[in-house]
Amino acid sequence: MELARLGARVTTLESRDGPSHLSRAVGLQPRSLEILRPSGVADAILAEAIAFSGVSVHLRAEEIARLPLGFDTASRIWGLAQDRTESHLETALTHYGEIVRYGVAFQGLQQTPDGVEIETSDGMLHADYLIGADGVRSSVRAALGLDFPGHDLPGLWSIADVEAENWRDPTRFQIFLLDGGDVLVVAPLEENRFRVISSREDALGALPVKMDVRRVHRKGSFPISIRQVQTYQRDRVFLAGDAAHCHSPVGGRGMNLGMADAADLAHRIMTKATDGYHAARHAEGARVIRLSERGRRMVNTTNPLRRAFAIRALKLGTAIPALGRAMIRQLASG
Ligand SMILES: Cc1cc2nc3c(=O)[nH]c(=O)nc-3n(C[C@H](O)[C@H](O)[C@H](O)COP(=O)(O)OP(=O)(O)OC[C@H]3O[C@@H](n4cnc5c(N)ncnc54)[C@H](O)[C@@H]3O)c2cc1C
């Protein structure tokens, strides 16, 4: 969408038959909205997103910490299901005269001195550049012969999107530290609609407080991998988003990081300054993975000392507002 806004001709291939209806990412960071402001997508998102009012942390059912959000621009986090965000991006893409070609899959590539020959399920294409933004199992990454080094967490995490009435503090992001080092999160998706996600098998069953669930929109489980490709760029072919990096949902960074990759790359392509893309975005990806993993180990640990330290730090952050704001700033930065 950014490339089209800046005046490039863009062909977008999507192997699925239509848009995804999975809610996946919820939290939108200020930086993402800044990126989406010139196209008007930020305004469209803000018209229906929920402003998170704060973060509560519970030890089992007992609330032990309340941290603020929205006290300055950097700490303003907005919640919207990813399929809605994607729909606004697609509307803007169409506005700039381009479309998503659904049901067409990338199948292979060959680089030439002045471009890329691309094999698709609907014939050959020639392009000046190719961006592989095709997710964790990226075929573009495979076609470049690149590994995806890292590791997988044991077990599966679970997710449920629900409608619930009278949920406590419906605009707060709520974290529950469970026994055995497990963690559960309830995030607002829209009015009376919430995302429950847990490192345990059954997110709804693991919720230690009562939730008056009226409807379950979706339940499922997913594996978590922490991986990053060694190079984001081979000549005229680039990787962006989950094709280049993946990590746990702790910190809610994956989609935001991918958008920042894409916007950075769009500007570089338009100014013919693509050489720095790998160095800039690989470093940023590594930083975000470190941050997300630090947060995950803090809330999802079987080490009693580490958990006791996390609880103490969270309680201090609640008791000393300046410290609480500093903790949130560090989490929200980037
Ligand atoms: C349960 C869950 C919760 C999450 N929560 C958050 C959150 O709160 N905040 C956050 O920032 N992130 C979150 N994420 C991560 C976020 O969803 C991803 O980081 C984001 O979707 C990555 O976007 P992407 O476009 O890089 O990849 P994807 O969203 O995976 O999109 C890749 C697309 O490429 C298509 N494709 C694949 N192969 C081909 C091919 N050969 N040809 C054509 N098309 C192809 C796929 O069909 C897919 O539509 C969450 C993820 C999950 C699973």
The ligand as an SDF file (V2000), in Angstrom:
LIG
                    3D

 53 58  0  0  0  0  0  0  0  0999 V2000
   -2.5170  -15.8120   17.9150 C   0  0  0  0  0  0  0  0  0  0  0  0
   -1.6450  -14.7020   17.4430 C   0  0  0  0  0  0  0  0  0  0  0  0
   -1.6910  -13.4600   18.0960 C   0  0  0  0  0  0  0  0  0  0  0  0
   -0.8860  -12.4150   17.6670 C   0  0  0  0  0  0  0  0  0  0  0  0
   -0.9650  -11.2120   18.3120 N   0  0  0  0  0  0  0  0  0  0  0  0
   -0.2280  -10.1590   17.8710 C   0  0  0  0  0  0  0  0  0  0  0  0
   -0.3570   -8.8470   18.4580 C   0  0  0  0  0  0  0  0  0  0  0  0
   -1.1490   -8.6230   19.3980 O   0  0  0  0  0  0  0  0  0  0  0  0
    0.3890   -7.8310   17.9470 N   0  0  0  0  0  0  0  0  0  0  0  0
    1.2470   -8.0140   16.8910 C   0  0  0  0  0  0  0  0  0  0  0  0
    1.8760   -7.0320   16.4560 O   0  0  0  0  0  0  0  0  0  0  0  0
    1.3750   -9.2470   16.2960 N   0  0  0  0  0  0  0  0  0  0  0  0
    0.6670  -10.3120   16.7580 C   0  0  0  0  0  0  0  0  0  0  0  0
    0.7430  -11.5150   16.1270 N   0  0  0  0  0  0  0  0  0  0  0  0
    1.6650  -11.6790   15.0060 C   0  0  0  0  0  0  0  0  0  0  0  0
    1.0460  -11.1850   13.6920 C   0  0  0  0  0  0  0  0  0  0  0  0
   -0.1920  -11.8080   13.4540 O   0  0  0  0  0  0  0  0  0  0  0  0
    2.0390  -11.4760   12.5760 C   0  0  0  0  0  0  0  0  0  0  0  0
    3.2970  -10.9480   12.9430 O   0  0  0  0  0  0  0  0  0  0  0  0
    1.5920  -10.8520   11.2590 C   0  0  0  0  0  0  0  0  0  0  0  0
    0.4070  -11.4530   10.7850 O   0  0  0  0  0  0  0  0  0  0  0  0
    2.6710  -11.0240   10.2000 C   0  0  0  0  0  0  0  0  0  0  0  0
    2.2190  -10.4780    8.9950 O   0  0  0  0  0  0  0  0  0  0  0  0
    2.8620  -10.9510    7.6360 P   0  0  0  0  0  0  0  0  0  0  0  0
    2.1020  -10.2130    6.5720 O   0  0  0  0  0  0  0  0  0  0  0  0
    4.3240  -10.8320    7.6950 O   0  0  0  0  0  0  0  0  0  0  0  0
    2.5540  -12.4990    7.5200 O   0  0  0  0  0  0  0  0  0  0  0  0
    1.0880  -13.2560    7.4360 P   0  0  0  0  0  0  0  0  0  0  0  0
    0.1130  -12.4790    8.2140 O   0  0  0  0  0  0  0  0  0  0  0  0
    1.3990  -14.6370    7.7640 O   0  0  0  0  0  0  0  0  0  0  0  0
    0.7350  -13.0640    5.9030 O   0  0  0  0  0  0  0  0  0  0  0  0
    1.4300  -13.7600    4.8970 C   0  0  0  0  0  0  0  0  0  0  0  0
    0.4740  -13.9880    3.7500 C   0  0  0  0  0  0  0  0  0  0  0  0
    1.1870  -14.5560    2.6720 O   0  0  0  0  0  0  0  0  0  0  0  0
    0.3600  -15.5150    2.0500 C   0  0  0  0  0  0  0  0  0  0  0  0
    1.2310  -16.4650    1.3500 N   0  0  0  0  0  0  0  0  0  0  0  0
    2.0100  -17.4410    1.8920 C   0  0  0  0  0  0  0  0  0  0  0  0
    2.6920  -18.0870    0.9230 N   0  0  0  0  0  0  0  0  0  0  0  0
    2.3390  -17.4960   -0.2430 C   0  0  0  0  0  0  0  0  0  0  0  0
    2.7170  -17.7160   -1.5860 C   0  0  0  0  0  0  0  0  0  0  0  0
    3.6020  -18.6720   -1.9480 N   0  0  0  0  0  0  0  0  0  0  0  0
    2.1560  -16.9330   -2.5610 N   0  0  0  0  0  0  0  0  0  0  0  0
    1.2620  -15.9470   -2.2310 C   0  0  0  0  0  0  0  0  0  0  0  0
    0.8820  -15.7060   -0.9450 N   0  0  0  0  0  0  0  0  0  0  0  0
    1.4150  -16.4670    0.0240 C   0  0  0  0  0  0  0  0  0  0  0  0
   -0.4050  -16.1580    3.1800 C   0  0  0  0  0  0  0  0  0  0  0  0
   -1.5970  -16.7560    2.7230 O   0  0  0  0  0  0  0  0  0  0  0  0
   -0.6470  -14.9730    4.1120 C   0  0  0  0  0  0  0  0  0  0  0  0
   -1.8730  -14.3480    3.8550 O   0  0  0  0  0  0  0  0  0  0  0  0
   -0.0250  -12.5900   16.5550 C   0  0  0  0  0  0  0  0  0  0  0  0
    0.0080  -13.8240   15.8970 C   0  0  0  0  0  0  0  0  0  0  0  0
   -0.8000  -14.8800   16.3240 C   0  0  0  0  0  0  0  0  0  0  0  0
   -0.7470  -16.2120   15.6110 C   0  0  0  0  0  0  0  0  0  0  0  0
  1  2  1  0
  2  3  1  0
  2 52  2  0
  3  4  2  0
  4  5  1  0
  4 50  1  0
  5  6  2  0
  6  7  1  0
  6 13  1  0
  7  8  2  0
  7  9  1  0
  9 10  1  0
 10 11  2  0
 10 12  1  0
 12 13  2  0
 13 14  1  0
 14 15  1  0
 14 50  1  0
 15 16  1  0
 16 17  1  0
 16 18  1  0
 18 19  1  0
 18 20  1  0
 20 21  1  0
 20 22  1  0
 22 23  1  0
 23 24  1  0
 24 25  2  0
 24 26  1  0
 24 27  1  0
 27 28  1  0
 28 29  2  0
 28 30  1  0
 28 31  1  0
 31 32  1  0
 32 33  1  0
 33 34  1  0
 33 48  1  0
 34 35  1  0
 35 36  1  0
 35 46  1  0
 36 37  1  0
 36 45  1  0
 37 38  2  0
 38 39  1  0
 39 40  1  0
 39 45  2  0
 40 41  1  0
 40 42  2  0
 42 43  1  0
 43 44  2  0
 44 45  1  0
 46 47  1  0
 46 48  1  0
 48 49  1  0
 50 51  2  0
 51 52  1  0
 52 53  1  0
M  END
$$$$
